[in-house]
Amino acid sequence: MDNCQISRIFVSDLKRKIDPEPISIFMAIMATYAASVSSLNYIKSHERPLPSQTRRAVLEDVTRIEDLIRQVRNDLETIRLIFSKADFIAGRTIRLGNGAYLSYDEFKRYERTAASIFSTLSTLHRTCLKLELHARNYTGLEMFKPTNELGLAYELFEELRTTKDLSVDDAWTDLDRLAYFIESACTNVREQIGNE
């Protein structure tokens, strides 16, 4: 068997490979978005003006969260395109065990994009923790009385968490909607805290 035949078999095997399962990236994004919503809700529900140093740190964190959400949305558009062309084992739904058939090129593209998303999600999660840490350094925040300032986002999270047979296409649209709610919350926090 010559190198050309081996190469064709190798590429052919990769084309048949069932991978990845889109639920893994969907759940990672949703979980990190949930952390963002919780952090922003905590800040939005504070009752007293923040001192200038804390306010400045919080505003920097909120701006960073917004930038990172935009990065995830951009990469998510690539993910949407990759899976829009894919065939699935059990129909176009987000569920465990439902892998996608991707060509070698699409798989490599997914691999690069997923790495970018997971890196951004890691930074986003750390920024959310930093935001809460900055806010907790100020005793004027009512720690145990956060109100549900982000009701639409919470409702969508709950709906997605309990949904069975969510289509692959709807999954990306719903993640986009969540990103929109988070970006709106960031704008509201900047307006609210910036005017204190």
Secondary structure, 3 states (H helix, E strand, C coil): CCHHHHHHHHHHHHHHCECCCHHHHHHHHHHHHHHHHHHHHHHHCCCCCCCHHHHHHHHHHHHHHHHHHHHHHHHHHHHHHHHHCCEECCCCEECCCCCEECCHHHHHHHHHHHHHHHHHHHHHHHHHHHHHHHHHCCCCCCCCCCCCCCHHHHHHHHHHHHCCCEEHHHHHHHHHHHHHHHHHHHHHHHHHHHCC
